[in-house]
């Protein structure tokens, strides 16, 4: 799956959804994320490297198009452009160290995230959503305090993009006639291989022919996260159904 295909898919989705939409919401949001890089080969080395709880941030613009009301529920299609980081922290014992030297390290990646999803709005503003998020890598750095090279650029060790199914739920709250506050939680698990480096900066795609160098051939890295979204949006209604996106409150 190429970046060109992703952009074509998003563009075609916008055109198809806009043809039948009756209202649209546009807003800004911030994100707080619990982030994890899951690789079974890396996590199996529990003494040499242990994944620590890690947290990231993000935010951007969001838009959702809603269609005709169906029995007090509303179906919408959403698209977002978010920029933020994805962090994984490690600690453990340096491989091959005769003095049992310990270390702490951090991998900090920056992504442009493009979620595309369907949203079902229920009564009183609660909603559930499902879709897929495409994430484009812009930068990745590995750092370990006390090492000779404190911070290393490892962008080339990672895949330039990955995709992840998303599931979410939340609710919105009316602030004024057409302005709403939204709060929701999303769970994402990347299906494509992110590759990259482990907690000691070793390339995960390496064959492991060097002494004290782990063999990661064939192993895959999956990016997983739980995201809290908090945002504010404005609703614009059009079409013959008027306030179809939020008519349940009028």
RONU-817833 format. One record per residue (C-alpha): residue number from 1; residue in one letter; chain; x, z, y. Coordinates in steps of 0.2 Angstrom, whole numbers, plus 5000, padded with zeros to 4 digits. Layout:
residues N
<site i="NUM" aa="A" ch="A" px="X" pz="Z" py="Y"/>
...
This chain:
residues 250
<site i="1" aa="X" ch="A" px="5000" pz="5000" py="5000"/>
<site i="2" aa="X" ch="A" px="5008" pz="4994" py="5016"/>
<site i="3" aa="X" ch="A" px="5006" pz="5000" py="5034"/>
<site i="4" aa="X" ch="A" px="4999" pz="4983" py="5038"/>
<site i="5" aa="X" ch="A" px="4985" pz="4985" py="5025"/>
<site i="6" aa="X" ch="A" px="4981" pz="5002" py="5032"/>
<site i="7" aa="X" ch="A" px="4979" pz="4996" py="5049"/>
<site i="8" aa="X" ch="A" px="4968" pz="4981" py="5043"/>
<site i="9" aa="X" ch="A" px="4957" pz="4994" py="5033"/>
<site i="10" aa="X" ch="A" px="4955" pz="5005" py="5048"/>
<site i="11" aa="X" ch="A" px="4950" pz="4991" py="5060"/>
<site i="12" aa="X" ch="A" px="4938" pz="4983" py="5047"/>
<site i="13" aa="X" ch="A" px="4930" pz="5000" py="5045"/>
<site i="14" aa="X" ch="A" px="4927" pz="5003" py="5064"/>
<site i="15" aa="X" ch="A" px="4919" pz="4986" py="5065"/>
<site i="16" aa="X" ch="A" px="4907" pz="4989" py="5050"/>
<site i="17" aa="X" ch="A" px="4902" pz="5006" py="5056"/>
<site i="18" aa="X" ch="A" px="4899" pz="5002" py="5074"/>
<site i="19" aa="X" ch="A" px="4887" pz="4988" py="5069"/>
<site i="20" aa="X" ch="A" px="4874" pz="5001" py="5063"/>
<site i="21" aa="X" ch="A" px="4878" pz="5016" py="5073"/>
<site i="22" aa="X" ch="A" px="4866" pz="5025" py="5085"/>
<site i="23" aa="X" ch="A" px="4877" pz="5038" py="5093"/>
<site i="24" aa="X" ch="A" px="4895" pz="5042" py="5094"/>
<site i="25" aa="X" ch="A" px="4905" pz="5058" py="5098"/>
<site i="26" aa="X" ch="A" px="4922" pz="5058" py="5106"/>
<site i="27" aa="X" ch="A" px="4933" pz="5073" py="5108"/>
<site i="28" aa="X" ch="A" px="4950" pz="5082" py="5107"/>
<site i="29" aa="X" ch="A" px="4955" pz="5094" py="5093"/>
<site i="30" aa="X" ch="A" px="4969" pz="5106" py="5088"/>
<site i="31" aa="X" ch="A" px="4975" pz="5110" py="5071"/>
<site i="32" aa="X" ch="A" px="4983" pz="5125" py="5062"/>
<site i="33" aa="X" ch="A" px="4990" pz="5121" py="5045"/>
<site i="34" aa="X" ch="A" px="4996" pz="5129" py="5029"/>
<site i="35" aa="X" ch="A" px="5008" pz="5116" py="5022"/>
<site i="36" aa="X" ch="A" px="5016" pz="5114" py="5004"/>
<site i="37" aa="X" ch="A" px="5027" pz="5101" py="4996"/>
<site i="38" aa="X" ch="A" px="5023" pz="5102" py="4978"/>
<site i="39" aa="X" ch="A" px="5036" pz="5095" py="4966"/>
<site i="40" aa="X" ch="A" px="5036" pz="5103" py="4948"/>
<site i="41" aa="X" ch="A" px="5055" pz="5099" py="4946"/>
<site i="42" aa="X" ch="A" px="5060" pz="5108" py="4962"/>
<site i="43" aa="X" ch="A" px="5048" pz="5123" py="4959"/>
<site i="44" aa="X" ch="A" px="5054" pz="5125" py="4941"/>
<site i="45" aa="X" ch="A" px="5071" pz="5131" py="4948"/>
<site i="46" aa="X" ch="A" px="5064" pz="5148" py="4953"/>
<site i="47" aa="X" ch="A" px="5081" pz="5157" py="4955"/>
<site i="48" aa="X" ch="A" px="5089" pz="5143" py="4965"/>
<site i="49" aa="X" ch="A" px="5075" pz="5139" py="4976"/>
<site i="50" aa="X" ch="A" px="5058" pz="5146" py="4979"/>
<site i="51" aa="X" ch="A" px="5045" pz="5139" py="4991"/>
<site i="52" aa="X" ch="A" px="5039" pz="5150" py="5004"/>
<site i="53" aa="X" ch="A" px="5023" pz="5150" py="5014"/>
<site i="54" aa="X" ch="A" px="5024" pz="5138" py="5028"/>
<site i="55" aa="X" ch="A" px="5014" pz="5133" py="5043"/>
<site i="56" aa="X" ch="A" px="5012" pz="5118" py="5054"/>
<site i="57" aa="X" ch="A" px="5002" pz="5112" py="5069"/>
<site i="58" aa="X" ch="A" px="4994" pz="5096" py="5075"/>
<site i="59" aa="X" ch="A" px="4981" pz="5089" py="5086"/>
<site i="60" aa="X" ch="A" px="4974" pz="5073" py="5093"/>
<site i="61" aa="X" ch="A" px="4958" pz="5063" py="5097"/>
<site i="62" aa="X" ch="A" px="4943" pz="5062" py="5086"/>
<site i="63" aa="X" ch="A" px="4928" pz="5050" py="5085"/>
<site i="64" aa="X" ch="A" px="4913" pz="5050" py="5074"/>
<site i="65" aa="X" ch="A" px="4898" pz="5037" py="5074"/>
<site i="66" aa="X" ch="A" px="4881" pz="5043" py="5068"/>
<site i="67" aa="X" ch="A" px="4867" pz="5033" py="5060"/>
<site i="68" aa="X" ch="A" px="4848" pz="5035" py="5059"/>
<site i="69" aa="X" ch="A" px="4841" pz="5052" py="5054"/>
<site i="70" aa="X" ch="A" px="4836" pz="5054" py="5036"/>
<site i="71" aa="X" ch="A" px="4826" pz="5070" py="5032"/>
<site i="72" aa="X" ch="A" px="4834" pz="5082" py="5044"/>
<site i="73" aa="X" ch="A" px="4851" pz="5076" py="5039"/>
<site i="74" aa="X" ch="A" px="4863" pz="5064" py="5048"/>
<site i="75" aa="X" ch="A" px="4876" pz="5053" py="5041"/>
<site i="76" aa="X" ch="A" px="4892" pz="5048" py="5051"/>
<site i="77" aa="X" ch="A" px="4909" pz="5040" py="5049"/>
<site i="78" aa="X" ch="A" px="4924" pz="5047" py="5057"/>
<site i="79" aa="X" ch="A" px="4941" pz="5042" py="5063"/>
<site i="80" aa="X" ch="A" px="4955" pz="5052" py="5070"/>
<site i="81" aa="X" ch="A" px="4972" pz="5050" py="5077"/>
<site i="82" aa="X" ch="A" px="4982" pz="5066" py="5076"/>
<site i="83" aa="X" ch="A" px="5001" pz="5070" py="5078"/>
<site i="84" aa="X" ch="A" px="5009" pz="5086" py="5071"/>
<site i="85" aa="X" ch="A" px="5022" pz="5093" py="5060"/>
<site i="86" aa="X" ch="A" px="5022" pz="5097" py="5041"/>
<site i="87" aa="X" ch="A" px="5034" pz="5112" py="5036"/>
<site i="88" aa="X" ch="A" px="5041" pz="5118" py="5020"/>
<site i="89" aa="X" ch="A" px="5052" pz="5133" py="5019"/>
<site i="90" aa="X" ch="A" px="5063" pz="5138" py="5005"/>
<site i="91" aa="X" ch="A" px="5074" pz="5153" py="5000"/>
<site i="92" aa="X" ch="A" px="5085" pz="5155" py="4984"/>
<site i="93" aa="X" ch="A" px="5103" pz="5156" py="4977"/>
<site i="94" aa="X" ch="A" px="5115" pz="5142" py="4981"/>
<site i="95" aa="X" ch="A" px="5118" pz="5131" py="4966"/>
<site i="96" aa="X" ch="A" px="5136" pz="5134" py="4958"/>
<site i="97" aa="X" ch="A" px="5140" pz="5149" py="4970"/>
<site i="98" aa="X" ch="A" px="5152" pz="5161" py="4962"/>
<site i="99" aa="X" ch="A" px="5148" pz="5174" py="4975"/>
<site i="100" aa="X" ch="A" px="5129" pz="5173" py="4972"/>
<site i="101" aa="X" ch="A" px="5127" pz="5167" py="4990"/>
<site i="102" aa="X" ch="A" px="5109" pz="5166" py="4996"/>
<site i="103" aa="X" ch="A" px="5101" pz="5154" py="5008"/>
<site i="104" aa="X" ch="A" px="5085" pz="5151" py="5018"/>
<site i="105" aa="X" ch="A" px="5081" pz="5133" py="5023"/>
<site i="106" aa="X" ch="A" px="5067" pz="5123" py="5032"/>
<site i="107" aa="X" ch="A" px="5061" pz="5105" py="5031"/>
<site i="108" aa="X" ch="A" px="5051" pz="5100" py="5046"/>
<site i="109" aa="X" ch="A" px="5043" pz="5083" py="5046"/>
<site i="110" aa="X" ch="A" px="5033" pz="5075" py="5060"/>
<site i="111" aa="X" ch="A" px="5018" pz="5063" py="5056"/>
<site i="112" aa="X" ch="A" px="5005" pz="5052" py="5064"/>
<site i="113" aa="X" ch="A" px="4990" pz="5056" py="5054"/>
<site i="114" aa="X" ch="A" px="4975" pz="5045" py="5053"/>
<site i="115" aa="X" ch="A" px="4960" pz="5052" py="5043"/>
<site i="116" aa="X" ch="A" px="4945" pz="5041" py="5039"/>
<site i="117" aa="X" ch="A" px="4930" pz="5050" py="5032"/>
<site i="118" aa="X" ch="A" px="4911" pz="5051" py="5030"/>
<site i="119" aa="X" ch="A" px="4902" pz="5066" py="5037"/>
<site i="120" aa="X" ch="A" px="4885" pz="5073" py="5031"/>
<site i="121" aa="X" ch="A" px="4878" pz="5084" py="5045"/>
<site i="122" aa="X" ch="A" px="4865" pz="5096" py="5039"/>
<site i="123" aa="X" ch="A" px="4853" pz="5108" py="5048"/>
<site i="124" aa="X" ch="A" px="4860" pz="5119" py="5062"/>
<site i="125" aa="X" ch="A" px="4876" pz="5109" py="5064"/>
<site i="126" aa="X" ch="A" px="4884" pz="5113" py="5047"/>
<site i="127" aa="X" ch="A" px="4893" pz="5098" py="5039"/>
<site i="128" aa="X" ch="A" px="4903" pz="5092" py="5024"/>
<site i="129" aa="X" ch="A" px="4915" pz="5078" py="5024"/>
<site i="130" aa="X" ch="A" px="4925" pz="5067" py="5012"/>
<site i="131" aa="X" ch="A" px="4938" pz="5053" py="5015"/>
<site i="132" aa="X" ch="A" px="4956" pz="5049" py="5015"/>
<site i="133" aa="X" ch="A" px="4970" pz="5052" py="5027"/>
<site i="134" aa="X" ch="A" px="4985" pz="5040" py="5030"/>
<site i="135" aa="X" ch="A" px="5001" pz="5049" py="5036"/>
<site i="136" aa="X" ch="A" px="5015" pz="5039" py="5044"/>
<site i="137" aa="X" ch="A" px="5032" pz="5048" py="5045"/>
<site i="138" aa="X" ch="A" px="5041" pz="5048" py="5062"/>
<site i="139" aa="X" ch="A" px="5055" pz="5061" py="5059"/>
<site i="140" aa="X" ch="A" px="5061" pz="5073" py="5046"/>
<site i="141" aa="X" ch="A" px="5075" pz="5086" py="5048"/>
<site i="142" aa="X" ch="A" px="5082" pz="5099" py="5035"/>
<site i="143" aa="X" ch="A" px="5090" pz="5115" py="5042"/>
<site i="144" aa="X" ch="A" px="5099" pz="5129" py="5034"/>
<site i="145" aa="X" ch="A" px="5106" pz="5143" py="5045"/>
<site i="146" aa="X" ch="A" px="5124" pz="5147" py="5040"/>
<site i="147" aa="X" ch="A" px="5128" pz="5130" py="5033"/>
<site i="148" aa="X" ch="A" px="5142" pz="5119" py="5040"/>
<site i="149" aa="X" ch="A" px="5129" pz="5106" py="5046"/>
<site i="150" aa="X" ch="A" px="5115" pz="5117" py="5053"/>
<site i="151" aa="X" ch="A" px="5102" pz="5103" py="5055"/>
<site i="152" aa="X" ch="A" px="5102" pz="5086" py="5046"/>
<site i="153" aa="X" ch="A" px="5091" pz="5071" py="5049"/>
<site i="154" aa="X" ch="A" px="5084" pz="5067" py="5032"/>
<site i="155" aa="X" ch="A" px="5070" pz="5054" py="5038"/>
<site i="156" aa="X" ch="A" px="5078" pz="5040" py="5027"/>
<site i="157" aa="X" ch="A" px="5076" pz="5051" py="5011"/>
<site i="158" aa="X" ch="A" px="5057" pz="5052" py="5013"/>
<site i="159" aa="X" ch="A" px="5043" pz="5038" py="5010"/>
<site i="160" aa="X" ch="A" px="5038" pz="5031" py="5027"/>
<site i="161" aa="X" ch="A" px="5020" pz="5035" py="5023"/>
<site i="162" aa="X" ch="A" px="5008" pz="5043" py="5011"/>
<site i="163" aa="X" ch="A" px="4990" pz="5045" py="5008"/>
<site i="164" aa="X" ch="A" px="4979" pz="5060" py="5003"/>
<site i="165" aa="X" ch="A" px="4960" pz="5062" py="4999"/>
<site i="166" aa="X" ch="A" px="4952" pz="5075" py="5010"/>
<site i="167" aa="X" ch="A" px="4937" pz="5087" py="5008"/>
<site i="168" aa="X" ch="A" px="4931" pz="5097" py="5022"/>
<site i="169" aa="X" ch="A" px="4917" pz="5108" py="5029"/>
<site i="170" aa="X" ch="A" px="4912" pz="5116" py="5046"/>
<site i="171" aa="X" ch="A" px="4900" pz="5118" py="5059"/>
<site i="172" aa="X" ch="A" px="4897" pz="5113" py="5078"/>
<site i="173" aa="X" ch="A" px="4890" pz="5124" py="5092"/>
<site i="174" aa="X" ch="A" px="4881" pz="5118" py="5107"/>
<site i="175" aa="X" ch="A" px="4890" pz="5122" py="5124"/>
<site i="176" aa="X" ch="A" px="4879" pz="5111" py="5135"/>
<site i="177" aa="X" ch="A" px="4867" pz="5097" py="5134"/>
<site i="178" aa="X" ch="A" px="4879" pz="5085" py="5126"/>
<site i="179" aa="X" ch="A" px="4895" pz="5095" py="5124"/>
<site i="180" aa="X" ch="A" px="4899" pz="5104" py="5108"/>
<site i="181" aa="X" ch="A" px="4912" pz="5115" py="5100"/>
<site i="182" aa="X" ch="A" px="4918" pz="5111" py="5082"/>
<site i="183" aa="X" ch="A" px="4927" pz="5122" py="5069"/>
<site i="184" aa="X" ch="A" px="4931" pz="5116" py="5052"/>
<site i="185" aa="X" ch="A" px="4942" pz="5118" py="5037"/>
<site i="186" aa="X" ch="A" px="4950" pz="5103" py="5027"/>
<site i="187" aa="X" ch="A" px="4959" pz="5102" py="5011"/>
<site i="188" aa="X" ch="A" px="4971" pz="5088" py="5007"/>
<site i="189" aa="X" ch="A" px="4982" pz="5083" py="4992"/>
<site i="190" aa="X" ch="A" px="4994" pz="5068" py="4993"/>
<site i="191" aa="X" ch="A" px="4993" pz="5056" py="4979"/>
<site i="192" aa="X" ch="A" px="5008" pz="5045" py="4984"/>
<site i="193" aa="X" ch="A" px="5026" pz="5051" py="4981"/>
<site i="194" aa="X" ch="A" px="5034" pz="5058" py="4997"/>
<site i="195" aa="X" ch="A" px="5051" pz="5059" py="4989"/>
<site i="196" aa="X" ch="A" px="5063" pz="5068" py="5001"/>
<site i="197" aa="X" ch="A" px="5075" pz="5082" py="4998"/>
<site i="198" aa="X" ch="A" px="5074" pz="5099" py="4990"/>
<site i="199" aa="X" ch="A" px="5077" pz="5117" py="4997"/>
<site i="200" aa="X" ch="A" px="5096" pz="5114" py="4997"/>
<site i="201" aa="X" ch="A" px="5095" pz="5097" py="5005"/>
<site i="202" aa="X" ch="A" px="5098" pz="5087" py="4988"/>
<site i="203" aa="X" ch="A" px="5089" pz="5070" py="4987"/>
<site i="204" aa="X" ch="A" px="5075" pz="5072" py="4975"/>
<site i="205" aa="X" ch="A" px="5076" pz="5053" py="4970"/>
<site i="206" aa="X" ch="A" px="5094" pz="5056" py="4964"/>
<site i="207" aa="X" ch="A" px="5099" pz="5054" py="4946"/>
<site i="208" aa="X" ch="A" px="5108" pz="5070" py="4945"/>
<site i="209" aa="X" ch="A" px="5125" pz="5064" py="4938"/>
<site i="210" aa="X" ch="A" px="5135" pz="5076" py="4949"/>
<site i="211" aa="X" ch="A" px="5139" pz="5094" py="4942"/>
<site i="212" aa="X" ch="A" px="5127" pz="5107" py="4949"/>
<site i="213" aa="X" ch="A" px="5116" pz="5094" py="4956"/>
<site i="214" aa="X" ch="A" px="5098" pz="5094" py="4949"/>
<site i="215" aa="X" ch="A" px="5091" pz="5080" py="4940"/>
<site i="216" aa="X" ch="A" px="5075" pz="5074" py="4949"/>
<site i="217" aa="X" ch="A" px="5073" pz="5057" py="4942"/>
<site i="218" aa="X" ch="A" px="5055" pz="5053" py="4939"/>
<site i="219" aa="X" ch="A" px="5048" pz="5068" py="4948"/>
<site i="220" aa="X" ch="A" px="5036" pz="5066" py="4962"/>
<site i="221" aa="X" ch="A" px="5033" pz="5076" py="4978"/>
<site i="222" aa="X" ch="A" px="5015" pz="5079" py="4984"/>
<site i="223" aa="X" ch="A" px="5011" pz="5085" py="5001"/>
<site i="224" aa="X" ch="A" px="4996" pz="5097" py="5001"/>
<site i="225" aa="X" ch="A" px="4989" pz="5107" py="5016"/>
<site i="226" aa="X" ch="A" px="4974" pz="5117" py="5021"/>
<site i="227" aa="X" ch="A" px="4970" pz="5113" py="5039"/>
<site i="228" aa="X" ch="A" px="4959" pz="5123" py="5052"/>
<site i="229" aa="X" ch="A" px="4952" pz="5111" py="5065"/>
<site i="230" aa="X" ch="A" px="4945" pz="5117" py="5082"/>
<site i="231" aa="X" ch="A" px="4939" pz="5105" py="5095"/>
<site i="232" aa="X" ch="A" px="4927" pz="5100" py="5108"/>
<site i="233" aa="X" ch="A" px="4918" pz="5083" py="5109"/>
<site i="234" aa="X" ch="A" px="4905" pz="5074" py="5120"/>
<site i="235" aa="X" ch="A" px="4890" pz="5065" py="5112"/>
<site i="236" aa="X" ch="A" px="4885" pz="5047" py="5119"/>
<site i="237" aa="X" ch="A" px="4868" pz="5041" py="5112"/>
<site i="238" aa="X" ch="A" px="4863" pz="5023" py="5112"/>
<site i="239" aa="X" ch="A" px="4851" pz="5011" py="5102"/>
<site i="240" aa="X" ch="A" px="4833" pz="5012" py="5098"/>
<site i="241" aa="X" ch="A" px="4834" pz="5029" py="5090"/>
<site i="242" aa="X" ch="A" px="4840" pz="5038" py="5105"/>
<site i="243" aa="X" ch="A" px="4848" pz="5055" py="5101"/>
<site i="244" aa="X" ch="A" px="4850" pz="5051" py="5083"/>
<site i="245" aa="X" ch="A" px="4866" pz="5061" py="5081"/>
<site i="246" aa="X" ch="A" px="4859" pz="5077" py="5086"/>
<site i="247" aa="X" ch="A" px="4841" pz="5075" py="5087"/>
<site i="248" aa="X" ch="A" px="4837" pz="5090" py="5076"/>
<site i="249" aa="X" ch="A" px="4841" pz="5101" py="5091"/>
<site i="250" aa="X" ch="A" px="4829" pz="5093" py="5103"/>
